[in-house]
Amino acid sequence: MKVALVLEKFDLQRGGAERSSFEMARALGESGCKVTLLAGRVNSAGVKEMPFEMVEVPVRGALRTTWWRHFQQAMESHFASADYDIVHSMVPLATADVYQPRGGSILHSSMRHGQSFGPLKNAYKQLTRRFNRGRECRIASERQLCQGSDGPVVAALSNYVADQFRQDYGLAENRIRLIRNGIQTERFTSEKAKENGRKLRQLYDPADNLAIFVFAAASFRLKGLGWLIRSAARAAGQLGDGLRDFRVLVVGGEDYSAYYQQAQALGLQEKIIFTGPTQEMPAMLQMADAVILPTYNDACSRLIMEGLAAGRPGITTRFNGAADFLAGREDDAGVKNTDDTAVRYGSIVKDCDDDEALASAMLRVCDRAEWRKMCQAIQADDLAEQVSMARHARELFKLYDELRAAK
């Protein structure tokens, strides 16, 4: 089966959606698809070996609006002369068979983005949102794509994303397919990662009496670091008998000076540790007790899935599609009611900026018996397979077969 995967730009150094798309293309190739990745701009630096064909489709235009218009035209011209069984696009192209926005609905993301700034700045962001002409052009394309009963199937990475298309665009159910996100799990389950994790643990917790959380993000603000630091101060004040003390490792290359000052002001200079960026995330997660990402918006974050692959509970919000994995299987109690913070493999906080709820989720990990119960459930239910890109590719392949048969 010949599959075209379409991105606007491909650059692994940008991380996130590009890395996820790369891993998906490789997994589809291993499933038997002949994959061609198409992008208007390509930077293959950091890719040692390209496991699939990559084509840079020439696009003119310096402004985001003209770039998008020319990108659409360039892709239409390419498809007119090429032969693919399935066109799978990560950007809103009406001519695609499958639309899978790796960041969720563009419209929803633009609305949630402002929430991380606080009430006043959020109000300003919402008022001026329409002046971002490049984004508005893409939202218009997404809205047009969702109209009518025909058009691309939206392969939603999570229930959170599926609900965005139902609520924001009224997309028909027959055009929505839930195919939860996945990651390459081998890096996080390997013996090398476990051994390096044990060595790191000796550095951070030689007495083995701490609960260590890992927070990692490219945008500290959007992923809730300020809120996390406030909640950590509340949790520190509630530590009592039978609860371990904790440390939060903040991983990322962003300027953290303002957050460092916040932690200092709250007396958390020992508890909040800024590590900078790392190339050893598998070891970091094997060393940790839990991952924590109180995000304001995430289609289905890699960090939570990486933590589960490593056997570690996760703490996040209902605005993260990866919360699907934390709730447990459909026959587990609490799956359908994720308003309760405590779930099978971690905690899901209902409301952003709820310091008490996030602090309670942290204290649950500080309780060694509760933490052990979550870890045992993750291992027993084989979460590494559930969050794997191999599983994601198998489900996509099944969808492709159905779409090809219906053509």
ABEGO torsion letter per residue (X at the ends): XBBBBBBABBBAAAEEAAAAAAAAAAAAAAAGBBBBBBBABBBABGBABBABBBBBBBBBEABAAAAAAAAAAAAAAAAAABBBABBBBABBBAABABBBBAAEBAAAAAAAAAAAAEAAAAAAAAAAAAABAAAAAAAAAAAAAABEABEBBBBBABAAAAAAAAAAAGBBAAABBBBBBBBBAAAAABAAAAAAAAAAAAAABAAGABBBBBBBBABAAAAGAAAAAAAAAAAAAABBBGBBBBBBBBBEABBAAAAAAAAAAAGAAAABBBAEBBAAAAAAAAABABBBBBBABBABBAAAAAAAAAGBBBBBBAABAAAAAAAEBAABBGAABAABABBAAEBBBABBGBAAAAAAAAAAAABAAAAAAAAAAAAAAGAAAAABAAAAAAAAAAAAAAAAAAX
